[in-house]
Amino acid sequence: MTTTPAPSITSHALTGTVLGPFPTQWRFSEPADVTVLLSLPTGQTPLSPPDYVLTAVAPLVGGGTVMLSPALLPSGGWPVEAKLILMRRTARRQAVALPDTEGHKPRATEAALDRAMRIAEEDRDTLDRAIIAPIGAQPPTPEQVMAAVDALPAVAAMRDEVAALVGDRKDRLLDWMPMGLRPGIAAGTNTANLAPYINAALSVSRAVDLGGFTWLIKSRITPAADCQLLGRGTILAASNFDDGAVGDGMTMMIQVTTGLTIGEDVVLNGGSSATTWMYGARNTGPVSRVRLKGCFRNLSFTGVDISSNGQTWANTDIVCTGRIENVGWVGANFEGVTGLDYSRLKVSRTGYHGVMASRCVNVVSDGLEVTKATPPFRIYNGPGSLGGAEGGFMHGRFRLKNARYSNWLLDDNWNAGEDGCGIGEIGNIEDDDSENVVFSNIQIRRAGLFGFDCSGGETGRGIQVFGSRYQGLMIGRDLGGLMEDIDVECQLFDCGVGEDVGAVRFLSPGAAPRTVSTVSGSATVTITGGAGFHIVPGQKVTGAGIQAGTYVQSISYAGPNPVVTLTKTATATASGVAVVFRGQTAFRNVRIRALVNGADWGADFEAGADGFTVYENVELGGDLSQNIANNSVRVLNGAEPVGARITPETRLKVSEDSLVGGAFTAFGRKSVRLTTGGNTFNRIVGGHDGQELVIFTGDACAVNYDWVDSQGFGANRLIGNGDVDQTIPAAEMIRARKRDLGAWTLTWERAQP
């Protein structure tokens, strides 16, 4: 045959003002078999005579040449990247007849076979640029089409060129595997530990593509700095995973290093049969520029942990925006990070906190979703655990500065019981509060304890709490401390129903009773018994042999029994001494606006008479009247606290205004409407000297003309009514003024309000 296999497409670069001649570089039989295309940056245009002249003397031997018409030449010459493309497209017909009865015809046979060869060459060139669907795929799926496009040599070359320019070139991880393991990896039957080969790849290549395969590992992945795990694929921890060779006492699937990126289609699967307490990803030193966008699931300990190692590592620029599913302890833990973003992070099924952020600065999270409705397959029960019981907040925080949280959905940690807040804050008396933390558009559903727990430096707008077991909004800390600069507007629905608690609560510190041994003249005492709240620096200490004004300075757990150092020395040597440790809580510059719909009580204030709870510029307002079983406001353990007020426009349930026993709580208000239902109105509780109050009677009510108020300041008087008890008709007005001596003077003006 005279035709040998050769390409049927030729491309010539057009430069300057050159018009030809341009050789075809392939043979053809008829001029109609030649297709001419002019390719410019604006697109490709088919040409036909007289746009060009095709010259051929012996086309089946030497092909031909094409000369372009000068009319095609743009002004100024050919633009950059202009090309002339010549293609052969032989007509799909075979005109040579070879009947069975005729003899051999060499020339006719060769001509027919040459034509068939040319057609085959052209079909091959076409198929080289085509997307071939898998057999049986009619039509191919979009995913199959995309995979076929990615596999085209021209596309791969183009991708590599672009990646080289932007510094994001990916190598196929499969190419780094031993030849003997590749078939098993591709088939999903591999049982060998691939971690050493993955580590070898990441020590050289800075970006690898998982290629859609599952990668079994039995030891830790330790990337070099600035590595990327990309593409679609799963890294699976084997049931006999062993991280002991590293020697740091931790077990983790991948070690977080500076510059690490885990792509959004990468899954790290710890495997439900893992026998060790395993992290998905954790750092072992300070890290920065970390991007964790993949999925971490089925992990017996923690999904993602960016640790500060006891505040010795400073981490910066951390982004975690993927998914964390089914982990035995904390979903994501962030410590000591400056520049933290966990927007769009989705966390589900954790044994403890969904997310915990501690000592972080410049934090943003928009669109966080946490759900703990279903427990994980295995709850952590190792050191520091709850003994295998579920607990934890949906989101926890501690000492944050400059945080912006928005558009969250925190759903159902009812199983966590009294350890589970929707949004909670931890910390001791001596710890600094968070600063400049702003929450907006937050939904919290079915919190196991409190819905939204505040302790300072927080602003909240659009906070909605649905069905928390106890308080919807809690202000305070069990261990006490300063709660200041809090400004929250919230809606609380069905919070604490049947639990005899207020939907809003200003919390007093808890007392920690203990028995101790003391030594006269020594400031250290040894705890020998008791349980309850923790003992922390800053708590006040009272008991036999303890001087007045004594506080906890420090505490040590080094020995068999905790040893507490006090600020003053003990006055006696004794053992089994009953003492109480308790911190003071101070509320300062607190503004709450709450709509409460469904609760036993609207709001609970802790009284300040015992000296452990102090209020300064505290204001509660809103609507505390809807579907309240008892009263809108309740004062616990004493009289109305000084320094707290309820705004005049606050809507309150009527029974609160009369209160149990007919006592009305003033709380700095200027007016109120009573609907007492015939109850006896016999005293006003609280208020400040000089306060004036107008009381409108919605129903008739009885008023005692003379009584002693709850603070013991002497007789309160109903003036001008003959010093006898009176029944005040409905729609009347009583003016009340608190005298400087502390008692209230009431005047019934018999005037329509």
C-alpha positions in Angstrom: 0.0 0.0 0.0 1.1 3.5 -0.7 -0.6 5.0 2.4 1.1 4.7 5.8 -0.6 5.7 9.1 -0.3 9.5 9.5 -2.3 12.4 11.1 -5.1 13.8 9.0 -5.0 17.3 10.6 -2.4 19.9 10.1 -2.1 23.3 11.9 0.0 26.2 10.6 0.7 29.3 12.6 -0.2 32.5 10.7 2.4 35.3 11.3 3.0 38.7 9.7 1.3 38.9 6.3 2.1 35.4 5.1 -0.6 33.9 2.9 1.1 30.6 1.9 1.6 28.2 0.4 0.8 25.8 3.3 1.3 22.1 2.7 -1.4 19.6 3.7 1.3 17.1 4.9 -1.1 14.3 4.1 -2.4 12.6 1.0 -5.9 13.0 -0.4 -7.8 11.8 -3.5 -10.3 14.6 -4.2 -10.3 18.4 -3.5 -13.6 17.9 -1.7 -11.9 15.8 0.9 -9.9 18.9 2.1 -11.5 21.1 4.8 -9.9 24.5 5.5 -10.5 26.4 8.8 -9.2 29.9 9.8 -8.7 30.0 13.5 -8.5 33.4 15.2 -8.7 34.4 18.9 -12.4 35.2 18.2 -13.3 31.7 16.9 -12.9 29.3 14.0 -14.4 30.0 10.5 -14.7 27.4 7.7 -13.3 28.7 4.4 -14.3 27.8 0.8 -13.0 29.0 -2.6 -12.3 31.8 -3.5 -11.0 32.2 0.2 -8.2 29.9 -0.8 -6.6 28.0 -3.8 -5.8 24.3 -3.4 -3.0 23.1 -5.7 -2.1 19.5 -6.1 -0.1 17.6 -8.8 -0.3 14.1 -7.4 -2.4 14.4 -4.2 -2.3 10.6 -3.4 1.5 10.8 -3.4 2.5 14.2 -2.1 -0.7 15.9 -1.0 -1.1 19.5 -1.9 -0.7 23.2 -0.8 -3.2 25.9 0.2 -2.7 29.6 -0.7 -5.0 32.1 1.1 -6.7 35.0 -0.5 -5.3 38.5 0.4 -8.9 39.5 1.2 -8.7 37.5 4.4 -5.6 39.3 5.8 -6.6 41.7 8.6 -5.3 45.2 8.6 -1.9 45.2 10.3 -1.3 41.5 9.7 -2.3 38.3 11.4 -3.1 38.6 15.2 -1.3 36.6 17.8 -2.4 32.9 17.9 -3.9 33.0 14.4 -3.8 29.5 12.8 -4.7 27.8 9.5 -6.1 24.3 10.1 -6.2 21.8 7.3 -8.3 18.6 7.8 -8.9 15.7 5.5 -12.4 14.3 5.5 -12.7 11.5 2.9 -16.3 10.8 1.8 -17.6 7.7 3.5 -18.2 5.5 0.4 -16.4 2.7 -1.4 -16.9 2.9 -5.2 -14.6 0.0 -6.2 -16.5 -3.2 -6.9 -14.6 -6.5 -6.5 -17.1 -9.3 -7.6 -16.3 -12.8 -6.4 -16.2 -14.0 -10.1 -13.5 -11.6 -11.2 -9.8 -12.1 -10.9 -7.4 -10.3 -8.6 -7.1 -6.5 -9.4 -4.0 -5.2 -7.5 -4.5 -1.5 -8.4 -8.2 -1.5 -7.6 -7.6 -3.3 -4.3 -4.8 -1.0 -3.3 -6.9 2.1 -4.0 -9.7 0.7 -2.0 -7.5 -0.2 1.0 -5.7 3.2 0.8 -9.1 4.9 1.0 -10.1 2.8 4.0 -6.8 3.7 5.7 -7.4 7.4 5.2 -10.9 7.1 6.6 -9.5 5.2 9.6 -6.9 7.9 10.2 -9.5 10.6 10.1 -11.8 8.7 12.5 -8.9 8.1 14.9 -8.1 11.9 14.9 -11.8 12.6 15.6 -12.0 10.0 18.4 -8.9 11.5 20.0 -10.8 14.6 20.7 -14.1 12.9 21.6 -15.7 12.0 25.0 -16.3 8.3 25.1 -19.1 7.2 27.4 -18.8 3.9 29.3 -20.4 0.9 27.7 -24.0 0.7 28.5 -24.3 4.3 29.6 -27.2 5.6 27.5 -26.9 8.6 27.8 -23.8 9.1 30.0 -24.3 10.8 33.4 -22.9 14.3 34.0 -20.3 12.8 36.3 -19.2 10.4 33.6 -18.9 13.2 31.1 -16.8 15.3 33.5 -14.5 12.4 34.2 -14.1 11.7 30.5 -13.3 15.4 29.9 -10.7 15.3 32.7 -9.1 12.3 31.1 -8.6 13.9 27.7 -4.8 14.4 27.1 -5.4 17.9 25.8 -7.4 18.8 28.9 -4.8 17.2 31.2 -2.1 19.2 29.5 -4.0 22.4 29.7 -4.8 21.8 33.4 -1.1 21.2 34.1 -0.2 24.4 32.3 -2.7 26.4 34.3 -1.6 24.7 37.6 2.0 25.5 36.9 1.1 29.2 36.5 -1.0 29.3 39.7 1.2 27.0 41.7 -1.6 24.4 42.3 -0.5 21.4 40.3 -1.8 18.1 41.6 0.0 14.8 41.2 -2.0 11.5 41.2 -1.5 9.9 44.5 -1.8 6.5 42.8 1.4 7.2 40.9 3.3 7.2 44.2 2.1 3.7 45.1 4.1 0.5 44.4 3.1 -1.1 41.2 2.0 -4.2 43.0 -0.5 -2.3 45.2 -2.1 -0.2 42.5 -4.6 -2.9 41.2 -5.9 -3.5 44.8 -6.2 0.3 45.4 -8.1 0.7 42.2 -10.4 -2.2 43.0 -10.9 -1.3 46.6 -9.4 -4.6 47.9 -6.1 -3.3 49.3 -5.2 -4.4 52.8 -1.7 -2.9 53.0 -0.8 0.2 55.1 -0.6 3.1 52.6 0.5 5.7 55.1 4.2 5.3 54.4 3.7 5.8 50.7 1.4 8.8 51.3 4.0 10.4 53.5 6.6 9.8 50.9 4.5 11.5 48.3 3.8 14.4 50.6 7.4 14.9 51.3 8.1 15.6 47.7 4.8 16.7 46.0 3.0 19.6 47.6 -0.4 18.6 46.1 -1.8 15.1 45.5 -5.2 14.0 44.1 -6.8 11.0 45.8 -8.4 10.1 42.5 -11.7 8.7 43.9 -10.1 5.8 45.7 -10.1 4.6 49.3 -6.7 4.8 51.0 -6.2 2.4 53.9 -3.8 3.6 56.6 -2.6 1.8 59.8 -0.4 4.7 61.0 -0.3 8.5 61.0 -0.1 10.7 57.9 2.6 13.4 58.5 2.6 16.0 55.7 5.4 18.4 55.1 4.6 22.1 55.3 2.3 23.5 52.6 0.8 20.2 51.4 -2.6 19.7 49.9 -4.8 16.6 49.8 -7.2 17.2 47.0 -9.7 15.5 44.7 -12.4 13.0 45.7 -11.4 10.1 47.9 -11.5 8.5 51.4 -8.6 7.9 53.9 -9.7 5.0 56.0 -8.2 4.0 59.4 -7.7 0.3 59.7 -9.1 -1.5 62.8 -5.5 -2.3 63.9 -4.3 1.4 63.5 -1.2 1.9 65.5 0.3 5.3 66.1 2.8 4.3 68.8 5.8 4.7 66.6 5.5 8.5 66.7 6.1 8.5 70.4 4.0 11.6 71.4 1.3 9.5 73.2 -1.5 10.6 70.8 -3.4 8.8 68.0 -4.4 10.8 65.0 -5.2 10.1 61.4 -3.4 13.1 60.0 -1.0 15.6 61.7 -1.9 19.2 61.1 1.1 21.1 59.8 1.5 24.7 58.6 0.0 25.3 55.2 -2.0 22.1 55.2 -5.1 22.0 53.0 -7.6 19.2 53.0 -10.0 19.6 50.1 -13.8 19.6 50.4 -14.2 16.2 48.7 -11.7 14.4 51.0 -13.1 12.1 53.7 -11.1 11.0 56.8 -12.9 8.0 58.2 -11.7 6.7 61.5 -13.7 3.4 61.2 -16.2 2.4 63.9 -14.1 -0.5 65.0 -11.0 1.5 66.0 -9.8 0.4 69.4 -7.9 3.6 70.3 -9.0 7.1 71.2 -8.4 8.7 67.9 -8.3 12.3 66.6 -9.1 13.0 63.0 -6.7 15.9 62.6 -4.5 17.5 65.3 -1.4 19.7 65.5 1.7 18.8 67.4 3.1 22.4 67.4 2.1 25.9 66.4 0.5 26.1 63.0 -0.7 28.7 60.5 -2.4 28.9 57.1 -4.4 25.7 57.7 -7.5 24.9 55.5 -9.6 22.0 56.6 -12.6 21.7 54.2 -13.1 18.0 54.1 -15.2 15.5 56.1 -14.0 13.9 59.4 -16.2 11.1 60.5 -16.4 8.0 62.7 -13.7 9.0 65.2 -13.5 7.7 68.7 -12.2 10.9 70.3 -12.1 14.3 68.5 -12.7 15.3 64.9 -10.5 18.4 64.6 -8.2 19.7 67.4 -6.1 22.9 67.0 -4.4 22.9 70.3 -2.4 25.6 72.1 -0.6 23.0 74.3 -1.5 24.9 77.5 -1.1 28.3 75.9 2.5 27.5 74.7 1.6 27.4 71.0 0.3 30.4 69.1 -1.8 29.4 66.1 -2.8 31.8 63.3 -5.0 31.8 60.2 -7.1 28.6 60.7 -10.1 27.8 58.5 -12.3 24.8 59.2 -15.4 24.8 56.9 -16.1 21.1 56.3 -18.1 18.4 58.1 -17.6 16.5 61.3 -19.7 13.5 62.0 -20.0 10.8 64.6 -17.2 11.5 67.0 -16.8 10.2 70.6 -15.9 13.5 72.3 -15.5 17.0 70.8 -16.4 17.7 67.2 -14.0 20.7 66.7 -11.7 22.2 69.3 -9.9 25.5 68.7 -7.4 26.9 71.2 -5.1 29.9 71.0 -5.9 30.9 67.4 -5.6 34.4 66.0 -7.7 34.6 62.8 -10.2 31.7 63.0 -13.0 31.0 60.6 -15.4 28.0 60.9 -18.2 29.3 58.7 -20.5 26.7 57.2 -19.0 24.0 59.5 -21.5 21.2 60.0 -21.1 19.0 63.1 -23.3 16.1 64.2 -23.3 13.2 66.7 -20.7 14.2 69.3 -20.2 12.7 72.7 -19.3 16.1 74.2 -19.1 19.6 72.8 -20.0 20.2 69.2 -17.6 23.1 68.9 -15.3 24.6 71.5 -13.3 27.8 71.0 -11.0 29.0 73.7 -8.6 32.0 73.9 -9.1 32.9 70.3 -8.9 36.3 68.7 -10.6 37.7 65.5 -13.1 34.9 65.0 -15.8 34.5 62.4 -18.4 31.8 61.9 -21.4 32.2 59.6 -23.8 29.4 59.0 -22.6 27.0 61.7 -24.8 23.9 62.1 -24.6 21.6 65.1 -26.9 18.7 65.9 -26.6 16.2 68.8 -30.0 14.6 68.5 -28.4 11.2 67.9 -25.5 10.0 70.1 -22.3 8.9 68.4 -21.6 5.2 67.9 -19.1 5.3 70.8 -18.9 8.0 73.6 -15.5 8.6 74.9 -15.1 7.3 78.5 -11.3 7.8 79.1 -9.6 10.2 81.4 -11.5 13.5 81.9 -14.7 12.0 80.5 -18.2 11.7 81.9 -17.8 8.0 82.3 -19.3 7.2 79.0 -22.3 9.5 79.4 -23.1 12.1 76.8 -22.6 15.8 77.8 -21.3 19.0 76.4 -22.5 22.2 74.8 -23.6 22.5 71.2 -21.2 25.5 71.1 -18.8 26.4 73.9 -16.5 29.4 74.3 -14.0 30.8 76.7 -12.1 34.1 76.6 -12.8 35.1 73.0 -12.0 38.5 71.7 -13.5 40.1 68.6 -15.8 37.3 67.4 -18.7 37.6 65.0 -21.2 34.7 65.0 -24.2 34.7 62.6 -26.9 32.5 61.2 -26.4 29.5 63.4 -28.6 26.5 63.9 -27.9 24.5 67.1 -30.3 21.6 67.3 -31.0 19.2 70.2 -28.5 18.2 72.8 -31.3 17.1 75.1 -29.4 13.8 75.7 -26.6 15.8 77.4 -28.9 16.6 80.3 -27.7 19.1 82.8 -24.3 19.3 81.2 -25.6 20.5 77.9 -26.1 24.2 76.9 -27.0 25.4 73.5 -24.3 28.1 73.7 -22.3 27.9 76.9 -19.2 29.6 78.4 -16.8 28.0 80.8 -14.2 29.7 83.1 -13.2 30.4 86.7 -13.5 33.4 88.9 -10.1 34.7 88.0 -10.5 34.3 84.3 -11.0 37.3 82.0 -14.4 37.5 80.3 -14.8 37.4 76.6 -14.7 40.8 74.8 -16.6 42.1 71.8 -18.4 38.9 71.0 -21.5 39.5 68.7 -24.2 36.9 68.0 -26.8 37.5 65.4 -29.6 35.3 64.1 -29.0 32.3 66.3 -31.5 29.4 66.6 -31.2 27.1 69.6 -33.5 24.1 69.9 -33.9 21.6 72.7 -30.9 22.5 74.9 -30.3 19.9 77.6 -29.6 22.7 80.2 -29.6 26.4 79.3 -30.3 27.8 75.8 -27.9 30.8 75.8 -25.4 31.2 78.6 -23.8 34.7 78.9 -21.0 35.8 81.2 -19.7 39.0 79.8 -18.6 41.0 76.8 -21.4 39.8 74.6 -24.0 41.3 72.3 -26.9 39.3 71.0 -29.5 40.1 68.4 -32.1 37.7 67.0 -31.4 35.0 69.6 -34.2 32.4 69.5 -34.4 29.6 72.0 -37.0 26.8 71.6 -37.7 24.2 74.3 -34.7 24.3 76.5 -34.9 22.0 79.5 -34.2 24.9 82.0 -33.5 28.6 81.4 -33.6 30.0 77.9 -31.2 32.8 78.8 -28.8 32.4 81.7 -26.6 35.3 82.9 -23.8 34.3 85.3 -21.4 31.5 86.2 -21.6 28.8 88.8 -18.3 29.8 90.3 -19.0 33.5 90.3 -17.0 36.4 88.8 -17.8 39.7 87.1 -20.5 39.6 84.4 -20.4 42.9 82.6 -21.1 44.5 79.2 -23.9 42.2 78.2 -26.6 43.3 75.7 -29.0 40.6 74.5 -32.3 40.7 72.7 -33.9 37.3 72.6 -37.1 35.3 72.1 -37.6 32.4 74.5 -40.3 29.8 73.8 -41.3 27.0 76.2 -38.1 27.2 78.3 -38.0 25.4 81.7 -41.6 24.4 81.5 -42.5 22.3 84.6 -39.1 22.8 86.2 -40.0 25.8 88.5 -37.4 28.1 86.9 -37.5 31.4 85.1 -37.0 31.6 81.3 -34.4 34.3 82.2 -32.1 33.9 85.2 -29.5 36.1 86.9 -27.5 33.4 88.6 -25.8 33.6 92.0 -22.6 31.6 92.6 -22.9 28.1 94.0 -21.5 27.3 97.4 -18.9 24.5 97.8 -19.1 23.0 101.3 -16.0 21.1 102.4 -14.3 19.7 105.5 -10.7 20.8 106.0 -7.9 20.6 108.4 -6.3 23.8 109.6 -3.1 24.9 111.3 -3.1 28.0 113.5 -1.1 30.7 111.9 -0.9 28.9 108.5 -2.6 30.1 105.3 -2.9 26.6 103.9 -5.7 24.2 104.6 -6.1 20.6 103.4 -9.4 19.5 102.1 -10.4 16.2 103.6 -14.0 15.7 102.5 -17.1 17.1 100.7 -18.2 17.6 97.1 -20.1 19.9 94.9 -19.0 23.0 93.1 -15.3 23.4 92.2 -12.9 25.4 94.4 -11.1 28.1 92.5 -9.1 31.2 93.3 -11.2 34.2 94.3 -13.8 32.4 96.3 -14.7 33.7 99.8 -14.1 31.2 102.6 -16.2 31.0 105.8 -16.1 28.6 108.7 -14.7 27.9 112.1 -11.1 29.2 112.5 -11.3 31.2 109.3 -10.8 34.9 109.6 -13.4 37.3 108.1 -12.6 38.5 104.7 -10.6 35.4 103.7 -10.4 34.3 100.1 -8.9 31.5 98.1 -5.5 32.5 96.7 -4.5 29.2 94.9 -5.2 25.5 95.0 -2.9 22.5 94.4 -3.9 19.0 93.5 -0.4 17.6 93.6 -0.9 15.4 96.6 -3.5 12.9 97.7 -5.7 15.7 99.0 -6.1 19.2 97.6 -4.3 21.9 99.4 -5.7 25.4 99.4 -3.7 28.6 100.1 -5.8 31.3 101.6 -5.3 35.1 101.8 -5.4 35.0 105.6 -4.1 32.6 108.2 -6.3 30.2 110.2 -6.8 31.1 113.9 -6.9 27.4 115.2 -5.5 24.0 114.6 -8.3 21.5 113.9 -9.4 18.7 111.6 -12.9 18.0 110.2 -13.7 21.7 110.1 -16.8 22.6 108.1 -16.1 25.5 105.7 -17.9 26.9 102.7 -16.1 28.2 99.6 -18.2 30.6 97.5 -17.5 33.2 94.9 -19.1 36.6 94.5 -21.1 37.4 91.3 -21.3 41.0 90.1 -23.6 42.0 87.2 -22.6 45.3 85.7 -23.9 47.1 82.6 -26.3 44.4 81.6 -29.3 45.1 79.2 -31.7 42.3 78.4 -34.8 42.5 76.2 -36.7 39.3 76.2 -39.9 38.0 74.8 -41.0 35.0 76.9 -43.7 32.7 75.6 -44.2 29.6 77.7 -42.5 29.3 81.1 -43.2 28.7 84.8 -41.7 32.1 85.6 -40.7 35.0 83.3 -37.4 35.9 85.0 -35.6 35.1 88.2 -33.4 37.5 90.0 -31.0 36.4 92.8 -31.4 38.7 95.8 -28.3 40.6 96.8 -28.9 40.7 100.5 -26.2 38.0 101.3 -23.4 40.0 99.8 -22.5 37.4 97.2 -24.6 38.9 94.4 -24.2 42.5 93.3 -26.1 44.4 90.6 -25.0 47.7 89.0 -26.9 49.2 86.0 -28.8 46.1 85.2 -32.0 46.4 83.1 -34.6 43.9 82.0 -37.3 44.7 79.5 -39.5 43.3 76.8 -42.6 41.0 77.2 -42.6 38.5 80.1 -46.3 37.9 80.1 -47.2 35.3 77.5 -48.2 31.8 78.7 -46.5 32.2 82.1 -47.7 29.7 84.7 -46.8 31.8 87.7 -45.4 35.4 87.9 -43.4 37.4 85.3 -40.7 38.3 87.8 -39.4 36.4 90.9 -36.8 37.4 93.4 -35.0 34.5 95.0 -33.6 34.3 98.5 -34.5 37.8 99.6 -35.7 41.3 98.6 -35.4 43.0 95.3 -31.7 43.6 94.4 -30.5 47.1 94.5 -29.1 48.2 91.1 -31.5 46.2 89.0 -34.7 47.5 87.3 -37.5 46.5 85.0 -38.2 49.0 82.3 -41.6 50.9 82.6 -42.8 49.5 79.2 -42.2 45.9 80.1 -45.3 43.7 79.8 -45.7 41.6 82.9 -48.2 39.0 83.9 -50.7 40.4 86.5 -50.0 37.8 89.1 -46.4 39.1 89.2 -47.6 42.6 90.0 -49.5 41.4 93.1 -47.1 38.6 93.8 -47.6 35.9 96.4 -49.1 37.4 99.5 -50.1 40.6 97.7 -46.6 42.1 97.5 -45.8 44.1 94.4 -42.1 44.3 93.3 -41.1 47.9 92.3 -37.9 47.3 90.3 -37.5 51.0 89.5 -40.7 51.2 87.5 -42.8 54.4 87.1 -46.2 52.8 86.4 -48.0 49.5 86.4 -51.5 48.2 85.9 -52.8 45.7 88.6 -55.4 43.1 87.8 -55.4 41.3 91.2 -58.7 39.4 91.0 -59.7 40.5 94.5 -56.3 39.8 96.1 -55.2 41.9 99.0 -52.5 44.4 98.1 -50.5 44.8 101.3 -46.9 45.9 100.5 -44.5 47.1 97.9 -41.1 45.3 97.8 -37.9 47.0 96.9 -37.5 50.3 95.0 -35.1 53.2 95.6 -35.5 56.2 97.9 -37.5 58.9 96.2 -38.9 56.6 93.6 -42.4 57.5 92.4 -44.9 54.9 91.2 -48.4 55.2 89.7 -50.6 52.1 90.2 -53.6 51.7 88.0 -56.2 49.2 89.2 -57.6 47.0 86.5 -59.8 45.1 89.0 -61.0 46.1 92.4 -58.4 45.3 95.0 -58.0 45.5 98.8 -55.2 47.7 100.2 -54.0 47.4 103.8 -53.6 50.9 105.2 -50.6 50.0 107.4 -48.0 47.3 107.1 -44.3 46.7 107.6 -42.4 46.2 104.3 -40.2 43.2 103.6 -37.0 45.2 104.2 -38.0 46.2 107.7 -37.9 49.9 107.1 -41.1 50.7 109.0 -44.7 51.4 108.4 -46.0 51.9 104.8 -49.1 54.1 104.9 -52.2 54.6 102.8 -52.8 58.3 103.3 -56.1 60.1 103.6 -58.4 57.1 104.1 -59.1 57.1 107.8 -56.4 54.6 108.7 -58.6 51.7 107.7 -58.1 49.0 105.1 -59.7 50.0 101.8 -61.2 48.3 98.8 -60.0 50.2 95.7 -62.5 50.0 92.8 -61.4 49.1 89.3 -60.0 51.8 87.1 -58.7 53.9 89.9 -55.2 55.3 90.5 -52.9 55.1 93.5 -49.8 57.3 93.7 -46.9 55.8 95.7 -43.6 57.4 96.7 -40.8 55.8 98.6 -39.7 58.0 101.5 -36.1 58.6 102.3 -36.5 56.4 105.4 -37.3 53.5 103.2 -41.1 53.1 103.5 -43.6 53.7 100.8 -46.4 56.4 101.1 -49.5 55.6 99.0 -52.2 58.1 98.0 -55.5 57.0 96.6 -56.6 59.8 94.4 -59.9 58.3 93.2 -59.1 59.5 89.7 -59.7 57.8 86.4 -56.3 57.1 84.9 
